[in-house]
Amino acid sequence: MNAKKSAGLSFEDVRRLALALPGVEDGTSYGTPALKLRGKLFLRLREDGETLVVPADNAAREYWMQVNPETFFITDHYVGYDRLLVRLPAVRETALKVIIETGWRRIAPAKLLAQHPTIGEPRP
């Protein structure tokens, strides 16, 4: 029986999920692996190699941090930015997929949004 991996994700898992979205391409940011959306920074792996930086509005950020503060958090640096930090070794793939797609929707231009079917109501 094949058990589906539910935690312990890596940046390769992030790449697989993100590159399935229109306009996403590999890149770098601050010397670390990143994904860009038509040249604009989308997702970034922090220097620790385990923390992903994702676009998120304040409501979504607060929601995820309340649901699981061990996995979703921010540092003082990100307080004024629309970003969420995700500990990849602790996140479930289903949650990461929602977070990545919601972040993509946050920064994608209208033309790309029209090309990607709705994933359901983003949380929150």
N, C-alpha and C positions, 0 to 999 in steps of 0.2 A: 504494500500500500504506500503510495506517495503522499507524504505529509507536506502540506504547503508551508513554506517558510513564513513565519508570522512576525519575527523580530530579528534583530541582528543584521539590519540592512547596511548596504555600503553605497558609496557614490556611484558605483556601476548600476545599482538598482535605481538610483535617482536618474541617471542618464537614460536608462531604458524607459522609464515612465515619462520623462520630460521630452525626449526626442520623438516620442509618438505624437506630440502636439505640433501643429503647424508653426513653421517659422523658427523653431528652436534649433540652436546649433552649439557645438562645443566652443569653449573659450577658456580664458583664464582671468583671474581677478586677484590682485595682491599676491601674485605668485602661486595661487592655488587653483585647482580645477574649478571651472564655472560653466554655466550654461547661459547662453544669451538668446534673446528674442529679437531677431532682426538687428543684431549688433548692440542691443541694450541689455545691460546686466539683468538677469532673471534669477538664477540660483547660484549660490556660491558655497563651496566647502571652506570652512574656517581652517586656520592653521593647525588646529588640533587633529585634523583628519577625521573627526567624528561628528562635527556639528554643521548642519546645513542652515544657510540663511535663505529665507523664503519671503516673498512679498505677502503681506497680510494687513487688512484694515484693522483698526483698533478693536472692533467688536469681535472679529474672528480671532484675533490674537488673545484677547481676554478669555474667550470661550475655551480655546485649546489649553491655555495655561491653567484654567480652573479644572478642566477635565483631567489633566495629567501633568502636574507641574514638574515631575521628574523627567518628562520627555520634552515638553514644550516650555520655553522660557525666553527671557531677554536679559541682556546685561545693561548696565547703565549707559553704555555707548548707544544702544538701540532704542532708548526711551522715546526720543523725538522722531524716530523713523517708522515707516510703515513696514516693519519687518518682524518676523517670528523666527526664533532659533529652535531647531529640532535636533535632538540627540538621535542620530541614526541607529546606534546599537539598540535603542529602546523602543523605536517607533514600529508600529504595525504597518505593513504594506498598504492595507486598505485605507488607513488614515493618511499615510503619506501621499497616496494617489489623489485623494480629495484635496489635500493642502496644496499640492503642486498644481493641479488643474485650476483651483480657485485663484492661486497666485498668478497663473498664466492669464486667466480672465481679467484680472485686475490691471495688467499692463499691456495686454494684446490690443492692437488696433482693430477697429470695427470690421475691416475686411477679413482678418483672420478669425475673429469671433464668429462671423457668419459661416466659416468653413468647418467649424467644429461643433458637433451636436451637443446639446445641453446635457450636462452630467447630473442634472437634478438640482434641487435647491442647495446652494452652498451653505455651509454652517458657519456661523448663524446667518 
